[in-house]
Amino acid sequence: MTEPEPIELGSRFACDVVIVGGCGHAGLPLAVAFAERGAKVVSYDISDRAIEAVNAGRLPFHEPAVERSLRRAVNAGRLVASADPAVVAAAEHVIVIISDLDEHASGRPDSIRAALARCSDHFRDDQILILRSITTPGTTAIAEKMVASRGIDMDVAFCPDRIAEGMAMTELFELPQIVASRTARGLERASRLFSRLTPELIPMTVEEAELAKLFTNAWRYIRFAAANQFYLIASDIGLDYERIRQCLSRDYPRAGDLARAGFAAGPYLLKDTAGLARANPSFTLGRAAIAINQGMPGYLMSKIELRYDLAAMTVGVLGMAFKGGSDDTRSSLAYLLADLLAAKARDVLCTDPLVTSDPDLLPLEEVLSRADLLVIGAPHPQYRDLRTDTPVVDVWNLRRQGVLG
Ligand SMILES: NC(=O)c1ccc[n+]([C@@H]2O[C@H](COP(=O)([O-])OP(=O)(O)OC[C@H]3O[C@@H](n4cnc5c(N)ncnc54)[C@H](O)[C@@H]3O)[C@@H](O)[C@H]2O)c1
């Protein structure tokens, strides 16, 4: 690969890009991607643990594809992490990528506003503020007003992140990037920055782009809810949804996107659906999707209780992350399932091959040797060929042996 051209440095700025929330799952791959393309990047974050890891060239979370590029960027001096909000003044482009709602998608959606307030003393003329993560329509307009009220000559843009966790280092360079700003200058500057990563840019108005971001995640979440609803209908009359799905979609492309049943969770899909529902009372489809997807552990639990005498059993939950192949437990329904099981079973033991944030997790071998019943909580590939004589409840049908063991 040829060496990327460095991004032109504005003469007044020591760095090209500062990322607020730059040590997180979305912010850090973005910082690394810009550094790969020759930019000088600062990751501003409030997590001392994450900052220490990044400056040592280590990832604070599991995403193997980012690790090598991170080390290269840090060693080359193109990426540094800092907890000092004053670093915000050092870069021409200020990208904000933090969560806007708490993990239950409730409460006042003001963390982006709080983050902006915390670093806005360091905003300067000629910078561009680029929001990347919003969960409520109208957040960009709020940022524009805040900048205007401070009398700073700063462009504001919204360029949403649409990357799937675990895919960042491919998708940042391959997916088209939506760019939006109310001013021609803002649009031009945001476009110039992101054209360093990806050849295809999609200009939209700010309000269109905000809805585009929320629709993207809500659509995916609703599709999972439709699959889960069909699963409930089939299993209520004793039929195997997965078998029906495979048969109806075989050589029938119009049904090729019908998903498997499973726990649909994680930090983006639920929050964006909930954010859209908060702002739009008429979004009944979104509310129904939340009820169906969040209700899956309770439904599975009712089926397990019909078949097994839980009070006499130790149950092992295999996989606590919100999806297979991830170490991220945010909004993971495996924890809700473990809580529901804990109320009924003699004991519940949890394990996960990737999660390191939970000290109560046990090694797989111990769970396998002590449990009378196993429930897959996250479809990690490690469980696909698991050998055990203990019955396994497997809502994803990962092991191709049916759901209820
Ligand atoms: N496909 C998508 O829609 C998609 C993909 C990626 C990210 N996102 C958006 O990005 C947001 C962030 O997601 P994430 O997975 O990176 O979360 P994360 O929790 O992994 O990262 C957020 C980071 O921000 C830091 N932070 C929190 N408050 C801060 C503040 N005031 N100042 C500076 N740093 C602060 C945290 O310490 C953390 O390191 C999500 O809410 C989502 O809206 C969306």
The ligand as an SDF file (V2000), in Angstrom:
LIG
                    3D

 44 48  0  0  0  0  0  0  0  0999 V2000
  -23.8470    1.6800   14.1220 N   0  0  0  0  0  0  0  0  0  0  0  0
  -24.1060    2.7150   14.9480 C   0  0  0  0  0  0  0  0  0  0  0  0
  -25.1800    3.2800   14.9840 O   0  0  0  0  0  0  0  0  0  0  0  0
  -23.0430    3.1900   15.8490 C   0  0  0  0  0  0  0  0  0  0  0  0
  -21.8100    2.6170   15.7930 C   0  0  0  0  0  0  0  0  0  0  0  0
  -20.8670    3.0730   16.6580 C   0  0  0  0  0  0  0  0  0  0  0  0
  -21.1710    4.0760   17.5590 C   0  0  0  0  0  0  0  0  0  0  0  0
  -22.3790    4.6350   17.5890 N   0  0  0  0  0  0  0  0  0  0  0  0
  -22.6810    5.7130   18.5380 C   0  0  0  0  0  0  0  0  0  0  0  0
  -21.5460    6.0270   19.3040 O   0  0  0  0  0  0  0  0  0  0  0  0
  -21.8980    6.1530   20.6840 C   0  0  0  0  0  0  0  0  0  0  0  0
  -20.7000    5.7030   21.4810 C   0  0  0  0  0  0  0  0  0  0  0  0
  -20.6250    4.3000   21.4060 O   0  0  0  0  0  0  0  0  0  0  0  0
  -19.3950    3.4870   21.9320 P   0  0  0  0  0  0  0  0  0  0  0  0
  -19.7090    2.0670   21.6540 O   0  0  0  0  0  0  0  0  0  0  0  0
  -18.1270    4.0350   21.4130 O   0  0  0  0  0  0  0  0  0  0  0  0
  -19.4860    3.7590   23.4980 O   0  0  0  0  0  0  0  0  0  0  0  0
  -18.2800    3.5360   24.5350 P   0  0  0  0  0  0  0  0  0  0  0  0
  -18.9200    3.5710   25.8920 O   0  0  0  0  0  0  0  0  0  0  0  0
  -17.4700    2.3710   24.1410 O   0  0  0  0  0  0  0  0  0  0  0  0
  -17.3950    4.8250   24.3280 O   0  0  0  0  0  0  0  0  0  0  0  0
  -17.7460    6.0810   24.7990 C   0  0  0  0  0  0  0  0  0  0  0  0
  -16.4550    6.6990   25.3210 C   0  0  0  0  0  0  0  0  0  0  0  0
  -16.7500    8.0450   25.6550 O   0  0  0  0  0  0  0  0  0  0  0  0
  -16.1340    8.3460   26.8870 C   0  0  0  0  0  0  0  0  0  0  0  0
  -16.8840    9.4780   27.4290 N   0  0  0  0  0  0  0  0  0  0  0  0
  -18.0820    9.4850   28.0580 C   0  0  0  0  0  0  0  0  0  0  0  0
  -18.4210   10.7350   28.3920 N   0  0  0  0  0  0  0  0  0  0  0  0
  -17.4180   11.5370   27.9700 C   0  0  0  0  0  0  0  0  0  0  0  0
  -17.1880   12.9270   28.0420 C   0  0  0  0  0  0  0  0  0  0  0  0
  -18.0530   13.7480   28.6240 N   0  0  0  0  0  0  0  0  0  0  0  0
  -16.0400   13.4220   27.4920 N   0  0  0  0  0  0  0  0  0  0  0  0
  -15.1350   12.6090   26.9200 C   0  0  0  0  0  0  0  0  0  0  0  0
  -15.2960   11.2700   26.8430 N   0  0  0  0  0  0  0  0  0  0  0  0
  -16.4380   10.7490   27.3570 C   0  0  0  0  0  0  0  0  0  0  0  0
  -16.1970    7.0580   27.6790 C   0  0  0  0  0  0  0  0  0  0  0  0
  -15.2260    7.0210   28.7050 O   0  0  0  0  0  0  0  0  0  0  0  0
  -15.9410    6.0140   26.5850 C   0  0  0  0  0  0  0  0  0  0  0  0
  -14.5620    5.7380   26.4580 O   0  0  0  0  0  0  0  0  0  0  0  0
  -23.1500    5.2990   20.8440 C   0  0  0  0  0  0  0  0  0  0  0  0
  -24.0650    5.8200   21.7350 O   0  0  0  0  0  0  0  0  0  0  0  0
  -23.7770    5.2990   19.4690 C   0  0  0  0  0  0  0  0  0  0  0  0
  -24.8120    6.2880   19.3800 O   0  0  0  0  0  0  0  0  0  0  0  0
  -23.3410    4.1900   16.7510 C   0  0  0  0  0  0  0  0  0  0  0  0
  1  2  1  0
  2  3  2  0
  2  4  1  0
  4  5  1  0
  4 44  2  0
  5  6  2  0
  6  7  1  0
  7  8  2  0
  8  9  1  0
  8 44  1  0
  9 10  1  0
  9 42  1  0
 10 11  1  0
 11 12  1  0
 11 40  1  0
 12 13  1  0
 13 14  1  0
 14 15  2  0
 14 16  1  0
 14 17  1  0
 17 18  1  0
 18 19  2  0
 18 20  1  0
 18 21  1  0
 21 22  1  0
 22 23  1  0
 23 24  1  0
 23 38  1  0
 24 25  1  0
 25 26  1  0
 25 36  1  0
 26 27  1  0
 26 35  1  0
 27 28  2  0
 28 29  1  0
 29 30  1  0
 29 35  2  0
 30 31  1  0
 30 32  2  0
 32 33  1  0
 33 34  2  0
 34 35  1  0
 36 37  1  0
 36 38  1  0
 38 39  1  0
 40 41  1  0
 40 42  1  0
 42 43  1  0
M  CHG  2   8   1  16  -1
M  END
$$$$
